[in-house]
Amino acid sequence: MLELVGALTGSPWIYAVVALSVLFDVFVPVLPSGVIVIMSATAAAAAGTGTGHVPRAVPDILVLTLCAATASVLGDMVAYRLAWRGGERLDRAIARSRRLTSAQERLGTALAKGGGILVVIARFAPAGRSIVSLGAGAAHRKVREFLPWSALAGVAWAGYSVALGYFGGQWLGATWLATGVSLLALFAAGAGAAFLVRRPAAG
């Protein structure tokens, strides 16, 4: 496992790597932010159980969760603000995208009714975070309507990802199997979230 995470696992720099990957994957959804979070949490769990060749100085689980959640919210808000300012080019891009247009409509309805659970669900779906954040900004949803749900989404995603890596490391040690099982669980949640986001709204 140490080969995967490298020397950064035992360095405070791992927090910067996690934060930057989570922050920027709202713009480049292919960045493996979830993978990095899981690997870091797995290494921390393995060190706690004394299994594997893991350095003593590893990421603190609570700090890792807070770091990932905070970066998630900051990334959401940057995308939201950029879309809010918009411009003709962005408006045309959104108009051409069925996913963005649909997200705008569904998110607007959800927030207007006082519920933004769609924001939380979309955080787990591939590219869902990007679509929802850009859609909320482009639709000029109020910050007080979007931010609390973005924060809840960030905490839920970060907590889930860290828990997968941590408990996988606790049960299976710092092995490829632990990482693989944790990633499968993360991808399964993403597939389920993608299905819910794409499902036509009732009524």
Buried (B, 14 or more C-beta within 10 A) or exposed (E): BBEBBEEBBBBEEBBEBBBBBBBBBBBEBEBEBBBBBBBBBBBBBBBBEEBBEBEEEBBEBEBBBBBBBBBBBBBBBBBBEBBBEBEEEBEEBBEEBEBBBBBBEBBBEBBEEEEBEBBBBBBBBBBBBBBBBBBBBBBEBEBEBBBEBBBBBBBBBBEBBBBBBBBBBBEBBBBEEBBEBBBEBBEEBBEEBBEBBEEEEEE
